[in-house]
Amino acid sequence: MPNQRKPAIVFIFITLVLDIIGIGLIVPILPKLITELHGGGESGSALTYGLLVAIYSTMQFIFAPLLGSLSDRFGRRPIILISLLGAGLDYFLLAWAPTLTWFFIGRILSGITGANFSAAAAYIADVSPPEKRAANFGMIGAAFGIGFIIGPAAGGLLSEFGLRVPFIAAGTLTLINFAYGLFVLPESLAQNNRRDFSWERSNPVGALLDLKKFPSVTGLAWTFFLVNLAHQVYPSTWVLYTSYRYGWTSKEAGLSLATVGLMAAIVQGGLTRKIIPLLGEVRTTLLGLTVSAIAFIAYGIAPSGWIVYPIIIFGSLGGLATPAIQALVSKPVAADQHGAVQGVLTSLVGLSGVFGPLLATYLFGRFTGENANPHVPGAAFFFAAGLASLATILAIASSRRIADAARVPQESD
């Protein structure tokens, strides 16, 4: 498939960008909408919002290995397209949801359809030669970055016309994304690389146990889990925290998230291709994790809103860790198992999203508000810094196995 690799990467990149723009549109307004429906201000509604985020991630945890294994059997393209169609329709459900109960139903459906990132990651693995896999996985982060440049900024601006308007925009954009993929997205998985579907590999517990087949991957997978658990502080508390501490509006929160997206695009779309070959995947992983830990502490102690922007610029280097880890995980894995293994990683992201939002929003609510003693608005960020530090220690302890995995020749696609 050498002649198809470059256009296929472009297709999946654009698909991911449009998908993430749709997600980014609602990020600045969802916490405020939940606060409006729930009442009680940011501190009072924090745990309810955390539950909504956790339910979304629970669905990802359950369905990511299923969709990954289905993509190993039937191909990546149909799984991606079905998920996009479901996500687009779900945004319209959320746009007219009258109560919190309907929001919970909508987030369950969103989590199921959002589990398609395992198929997208497997698609990239399919069409990437081993020596370019880390750089191409970095394109997922670049797509996230570009999507988050446009999505949150547009969501914040659209919120001026009503908190429901961004959902309509997100649904429309996602259905356009579905139509785009339906007509131009080629299949990446060759028939001879497909394998029979197995329920044992397709449930989250069985998928995690399947990691035992790749001992060098296990330490990396739990490092991946810890760093994603730490990063749950952003979607869970960013809007609540900046509104509470700095008095930011949805528009201001959206612009700050757009800055996050811009820096992610620069780092993962550009610097990743330079730094990983220069430092190697192991050192890049350690650099990214260390920067993340420092950035979390900085967010927690930042006394003024303007200081957040320099921290965003510095902290964006933490994004180097994820593509480096994904590349290392993919090296000892055969071509017909990329979907299952990337499904495990996506499932671990989902698992981190089950516990991370509950922990982060609990810490935010516990250490803010009238009854907080002591009053520590940045408590959730300090906790995240501890998790990132633990992930760094685990990565160092596993460095020998990681290096061995990096030297294992990848079976040709």
C-alpha positions as CSV (number, residue, x, y, z in Angstrom):
1,M,0.0,0.0,0.0
2,P,3.0,2.4,-0.3
3,N,1.3,4.6,-2.9
4,Q,-1.9,4.9,-0.8
5,R,-0.2,5.8,2.5
6,K,0.1,9.5,2.1
7,P,-3.4,10.2,0.8
8,A,-4.9,7.8,3.4
9,I,-3.1,9.7,6.2
10,V,-4.5,12.9,4.9
11,F,-8.0,11.5,4.8
12,I,-8.0,10.2,8.4
13,F,-6.3,13.4,9.6
14,I,-9.1,15.6,8.1
15,T,-11.7,13.2,9.5
16,L,-10.2,13.5,13.0
17,V,-9.9,17.3,12.7
18,L,-13.6,17.7,11.8
19,D,-14.5,15.2,14.6
20,I,-12.6,17.1,17.2
21,I,-13.9,20.5,16.1
22,G,-17.4,19.0,16.8
23,I,-16.3,18.0,20.3
24,G,-14.4,21.3,20.9
25,L,-17.5,23.3,20.1
26,I,-19.3,22.2,23.2
27,V,-16.4,22.1,25.7
28,P,-16.7,25.8,26.8
29,I,-20.5,25.7,27.3
30,L,-21.3,22.2,28.7
31,P,-20.2,22.9,32.3
32,K,-22.1,26.2,32.3
33,L,-25.2,24.5,30.9
34,I,-25.0,21.8,33.5
35,T,-24.6,24.5,36.2
36,E,-27.7,26.3,34.8
37,L,-29.8,23.1,34.9
38,H,-28.5,21.9,38.2
39,G,-28.1,25.1,40.2
40,G,-25.7,25.7,43.1
41,G,-22.9,27.5,41.2
42,E,-19.6,25.9,40.0
43,S,-18.8,24.1,43.2
44,G,-22.3,22.7,43.7
45,S,-22.6,21.4,40.2
46,A,-19.0,20.1,39.8
47,L,-19.7,16.5,40.8
48,T,-22.7,16.3,38.5
49,Y,-20.6,17.4,35.6
50,G,-17.9,15.0,36.7
51,L,-20.5,12.2,36.6
52,L,-21.5,13.2,33.0
53,V,-17.8,13.1,31.9
54,A,-17.3,9.8,33.7
55,I,-20.3,8.1,32.1
56,Y,-18.9,9.2,28.7
57,S,-15.6,7.6,29.5
58,T,-17.2,4.5,30.9
59,M,-18.8,3.9,27.6
60,Q,-15.4,4.4,25.9
61,F,-13.8,1.9,28.3
62,I,-16.4,-0.7,27.5
63,F,-16.8,-0.2,23.7
64,A,-13.2,0.8,22.6
65,P,-11.9,-2.8,22.5
66,L,-15.1,-4.0,20.9
67,L,-14.9,-1.4,18.1
68,G,-11.1,-2.1,17.8
69,S,-11.7,-5.8,17.4
70,L,-14.6,-5.3,15.0
71,S,-12.3,-3.1,12.9
72,D,-9.7,-6.0,12.8
73,R,-12.5,-8.2,11.4
74,F,-14.5,-5.9,9.1
75,G,-12.1,-3.1,8.4
76,R,-11.5,0.4,9.9
77,R,-13.7,2.3,7.5
78,P,-17.2,1.0,8.4
79,I,-16.5,1.3,12.2
80,I,-15.4,5.0,11.8
81,L,-18.4,5.9,9.6
82,I,-21.0,4.2,11.8
83,S,-19.6,6.0,14.9
84,L,-19.6,9.4,13.1
85,L,-23.2,9.0,12.1
86,G,-24.2,8.1,15.7
87,A,-22.3,11.0,17.1
88,G,-23.8,13.5,14.8
89,L,-27.4,12.4,15.6
90,D,-26.5,12.4,19.3
91,Y,-25.4,16.1,19.2
92,F,-28.9,17.0,18.0
93,L,-30.4,15.0,20.9
94,L,-28.3,17.0,23.4
95,A,-29.3,20.3,21.7
96,W,-32.9,19.8,22.7
97,A,-32.4,17.7,25.9
98,P,-34.8,19.3,28.4
99,T,-33.5,17.8,31.6
100,L,-30.3,16.4,33.1
101,T,-31.7,12.8,32.6
102,W,-31.7,13.4,28.9
103,F,-28.1,14.7,29.1
104,F,-27.0,11.5,30.8
105,I,-28.7,9.4,28.0
106,G,-27.0,11.6,25.4
107,R,-23.6,11.2,27.0
108,I,-24.0,7.5,27.1
109,L,-24.5,7.5,23.3
110,S,-21.7,10.0,22.9
111,G,-19.3,7.7,24.7
112,I,-20.2,4.7,22.6
113,T,-19.7,6.6,19.3
114,G,-16.6,8.3,20.6
115,A,-14.8,5.0,21.1
116,N,-14.0,5.0,17.4
117,F,-10.6,6.5,18.1
118,S,-9.3,3.0,18.4
119,A,-10.2,2.3,14.8
120,A,-8.6,5.6,13.7
121,A,-5.4,4.8,15.6
122,A,-5.4,1.3,14.0
123,Y,-5.9,3.0,10.6
124,I,-2.8,5.1,11.1
125,A,-0.8,2.0,12.2
126,D,-2.0,0.2,9.0
127,V,-0.8,2.8,6.6
128,S,2.5,3.8,8.4
129,P,5.9,2.2,7.9
130,P,7.5,1.4,11.3
131,E,10.0,4.2,11.1
132,K,7.3,6.8,10.5
133,R,4.7,5.5,12.9
134,A,5.6,7.8,15.9
135,A,5.4,10.9,13.7
136,N,2.1,9.7,12.2
137,F,0.6,9.0,15.6
138,G,1.7,12.6,16.4
139,M,-0.8,13.6,13.7
140,I,-3.6,12.5,16.1
141,G,-2.4,15.1,18.5
142,A,-2.0,17.6,15.7
143,A,-5.6,16.9,14.6
144,F,-6.7,17.4,18.2
145,G,-4.7,20.7,18.2
146,I,-6.3,22.1,15.1
147,G,-9.7,21.0,16.1
148,F,-9.3,22.7,19.5
149,I,-8.0,25.9,17.9
150,I,-11.3,26.2,16.0
151,G,-13.8,24.3,18.1
152,P,-13.7,25.9,21.6
153,A,-13.2,29.4,20.2
154,A,-16.2,28.9,17.9
155,G,-18.2,27.3,20.7
156,G,-17.5,30.2,23.0
157,L,-18.5,32.7,20.4
158,L,-21.7,30.8,19.5
159,S,-22.7,30.6,23.1
160,E,-23.4,34.3,22.8
161,F,-26.5,33.2,20.9
162,G,-27.5,30.6,23.4
163,L,-25.9,27.7,25.2
164,R,-27.6,25.1,22.9
165,V,-26.4,26.6,19.7
166,P,-22.9,24.9,19.8
167,F,-24.6,21.5,19.9
168,I,-26.5,22.2,16.7
169,A,-23.2,23.3,15.1
170,A,-21.4,20.3,16.4
171,G,-24.1,17.9,15.0
172,T,-24.1,19.5,11.6
173,L,-20.3,19.4,11.4
174,T,-20.1,15.8,12.5
175,L,-22.7,14.7,9.9
176,I,-20.7,16.6,7.2
177,N,-17.7,14.6,8.5
178,F,-19.6,11.4,8.0
179,A,-20.5,12.4,4.5
180,Y,-16.9,13.2,3.8
181,G,-15.7,9.8,5.0
182,L,-18.5,8.0,3.2
183,F,-17.3,9.3,-0.2
184,V,-13.5,9.7,0.2
185,L,-12.1,7.6,3.0
186,P,-10.5,4.4,1.7
187,E,-10.2,1.1,3.6
188,S,-6.8,0.6,5.2
189,L,-6.9,-3.0,6.3
190,A,-6.1,-5.6,3.7
191,Q,-8.2,-8.8,3.6
192,N,-5.2,-11.0,4.3
193,N,-4.5,-9.0,7.5
194,R,-8.0,-9.4,9.0
195,R,-8.8,-11.9,11.8
196,D,-11.8,-13.6,13.2
197,F,-13.8,-11.7,15.8
198,S,-13.5,-12.9,19.4
199,W,-15.6,-11.8,22.4
200,E,-12.6,-12.7,24.7
201,R,-10.6,-9.9,23.0
202,S,-13.5,-7.5,22.7
203,N,-14.5,-6.9,26.3
204,P,-12.4,-4.4,28.3
205,V,-11.3,-7.0,30.9
206,G,-10.3,-9.6,28.3
207,A,-8.6,-6.9,26.2
208,L,-6.5,-5.7,29.2
209,L,-5.6,-9.4,30.0
210,D,-4.5,-9.8,26.4
211,L,-1.7,-7.4,27.1
212,K,0.1,-10.3,28.9
213,K,1.0,-11.5,25.5
214,F,3.3,-8.5,25.1
215,P,5.3,-8.1,28.4
216,S,7.2,-5.1,27.1
217,V,3.9,-3.3,26.4
218,T,2.4,-3.7,29.9
219,G,4.5,-1.1,31.7
220,L,3.9,1.3,28.8
221,A,0.2,0.7,28.9
222,W,0.0,1.6,32.6
223,T,2.2,4.7,32.0
224,F,-0.3,5.6,29.3
225,F,-3.1,5.1,31.7
226,L,-1.6,7.3,34.5
227,V,-0.8,10.2,32.2
228,N,-4.3,10.1,30.8
229,L,-5.8,9.9,34.3
230,A,-3.8,13.0,35.1
231,H,-5.0,14.9,32.0
232,Q,-8.6,14.3,32.9
233,V,-8.3,17.4,35.1
234,Y,-8.5,19.5,31.9
235,P,-11.9,18.4,30.5
236,S,-13.3,18.0,34.0
237,T,-12.4,21.2,35.7
238,W,-10.8,23.7,33.3
239,V,-14.0,25.8,32.6
240,L,-15.1,25.4,36.3
241,Y,-11.7,26.3,37.6
242,T,-11.1,29.4,35.4
243,S,-14.6,30.6,36.0
244,Y,-14.3,30.3,39.7
245,R,-10.8,31.5,40.2
246,Y,-10.4,34.1,37.4
247,G,-14.1,34.9,36.6
248,W,-13.7,33.8,32.9
249,T,-16.7,33.7,30.7
250,S,-17.5,30.9,28.2
251,K,-15.9,33.1,25.5
252,E,-12.6,33.5,27.5
253,A,-12.5,29.8,28.4
254,G,-13.0,29.0,24.7
255,L,-10.1,31.3,23.6
256,S,-7.8,29.7,26.2
257,L,-8.7,26.2,24.9
258,A,-8.1,27.4,21.4
259,T,-4.6,28.4,22.5
260,V,-4.2,24.9,23.9
261,G,-5.2,23.5,20.5
262,L,-2.8,25.8,18.7
263,M,0.2,24.7,20.8
264,A,-0.9,21.0,20.5
265,A,-0.9,21.4,16.7
266,I,2.6,22.9,16.7
267,V,4.1,20.4,19.1
268,Q,2.4,17.2,17.8
269,G,2.1,18.2,14.2
270,G,5.6,19.6,13.9
271,L,8.0,19.2,16.8
272,T,7.1,15.5,17.3
273,R,8.7,14.7,13.9
274,K,11.9,16.5,14.9
275,I,12.2,15.6,18.6
276,I,11.4,11.9,18.5
277,P,14.1,11.1,15.9
278,L,16.5,13.3,17.8
279,L,15.9,12.0,21.3
280,G,14.4,8.6,20.7
281,E,11.0,7.4,21.9
282,V,12.1,6.6,25.4
283,R,13.7,10.0,26.2
284,T,10.8,11.8,24.5
285,T,8.4,9.9,26.7
286,L,10.3,11.0,29.9
287,L,10.6,14.6,28.7
288,G,6.9,14.8,28.0
289,L,5.9,13.3,31.3
290,T,8.2,15.6,33.3
291,V,6.9,18.7,31.6
292,S,3.3,17.7,32.3
293,A,4.0,17.3,36.0
294,I,5.6,20.8,36.2
295,A,2.7,22.3,34.2
296,F,0.1,20.9,36.5
297,I,1.7,22.4,39.5
298,A,2.0,25.8,37.7
299,Y,-1.7,25.8,36.8
300,G,-2.6,25.1,40.5
301,I,-0.6,28.0,41.8
302,A,-1.2,30.6,39.0
303,P,-2.6,33.6,40.8
304,S,-3.9,35.5,37.7
305,G,-5.6,34.5,34.5
306,W,-2.9,35.9,32.2
307,I,-0.3,33.6,33.7
308,V,-2.2,30.6,32.3
309,Y,-1.1,31.4,28.7
310,P,2.7,31.0,29.3
311,I,1.9,27.8,31.2
312,I,-0.1,26.5,28.2
313,I,2.9,27.2,25.9
314,F,5.3,25.4,28.2
315,G,3.0,22.6,29.1
316,S,2.2,21.8,25.5
317,L,5.6,19.9,25.3
318,G,4.0,17.3,27.6
319,G,2.1,16.2,24.4
320,L,5.3,14.6,23.1
321,A,4.8,11.7,25.4
322,T,1.6,10.2,23.9
323,P,2.7,9.6,20.3
324,A,6.0,8.3,21.6
325,I,4.3,5.8,23.9
326,Q,1.8,4.7,21.1
327,A,4.7,4.1,18.7
328,L,6.6,2.0,21.3
329,V,3.4,-0.1,22.0
330,S,2.9,-0.8,18.3
331,K,6.4,-2.1,17.6
332,P,6.1,-5.7,18.9
333,V,2.5,-6.0,17.6
334,A,1.6,-7.9,14.4
335,A,-0.4,-6.1,11.6
336,D,-3.6,-8.0,12.3
337,Q,-3.6,-7.0,16.0
338,H,-3.1,-3.2,15.7
339,G,-6.9,-2.6,16.1
340,A,-7.1,-4.7,19.3
341,V,-4.0,-3.2,20.9
342,Q,-4.9,0.4,20.0
343,G,-8.4,-0.5,21.3
344,V,-6.8,-1.5,24.7
345,L,-5.1,1.9,24.8
346,T,-8.3,3.7,23.9
347,S,-10.0,1.6,26.6
348,L,-7.4,2.7,29.1
349,V,-8.1,6.3,28.2
350,G,-11.8,5.5,28.8
351,L,-10.9,3.9,32.2
352,S,-8.9,6.9,33.2
353,G,-12.0,9.0,32.2
354,V,-14.2,6.9,34.5
355,F,-12.2,7.8,37.6
356,G,-10.4,11.0,36.6
357,P,-13.4,13.3,36.3
358,L,-14.9,12.0,39.6
359,L,-11.6,12.6,41.4
360,A,-10.9,16.0,39.8
361,T,-14.4,17.4,40.3
362,Y,-14.6,16.1,43.8
363,L,-11.3,17.7,44.7
364,F,-12.4,21.0,43.0
365,G,-15.8,21.0,44.9
366,R,-14.2,19.9,48.2
367,F,-11.5,22.6,48.3
368,T,-13.6,25.5,46.9
369,G,-16.9,27.1,48.0
370,E,-18.0,28.5,51.3
371,N,-17.3,25.4,53.4
372,A,-13.8,24.6,52.0
373,N,-11.2,24.1,54.7
374,P,-8.5,24.5,53.6
375,H,-9.4,26.6,50.5
376,V,-7.2,25.2,47.7
377,P,-8.8,25.9,44.2
378,G,-5.8,24.1,42.5
379,A,-6.1,20.9,44.4
380,A,-7.2,18.9,41.4
381,F,-4.1,20.1,39.4
382,F,-1.8,19.2,42.3
383,F,-3.3,15.7,42.3
384,A,-2.7,15.5,38.6
385,A,0.9,16.5,39.1
386,G,1.4,13.6,41.5
387,L,-0.1,11.2,38.9
388,A,2.2,12.5,36.2
389,S,5.2,12.1,38.5
390,L,4.2,8.5,39.2
391,A,3.9,7.9,35.5
392,T,7.4,9.2,35.0
393,I,8.8,6.9,37.7
394,L,7.0,3.9,36.1
395,A,8.4,4.9,32.7
396,I,12.0,5.1,34.1
397,A,11.6,1.7,35.8
398,S,10.4,0.2,32.5
399,S,13.0,1.9,30.4
400,R,15.0,-1.3,29.7
401,R,11.9,-3.1,28.4
402,I,10.8,0.0,26.5
403,A,14.2,0.1,24.8
404,D,14.0,-3.6,24.0
405,A,10.6,-3.1,22.4
406,A,11.9,-0.3,20.3
407,R,14.5,-2.7,18.8
408,V,12.0,-5.4,17.9
409,P,11.4,-5.4,14.2
410,Q,7.8,-4.7,13.3
411,E,6.1,-7.2,11.0
412,S,5.4,-5.7,7.7
413,D,1.9,-4.4,7.0
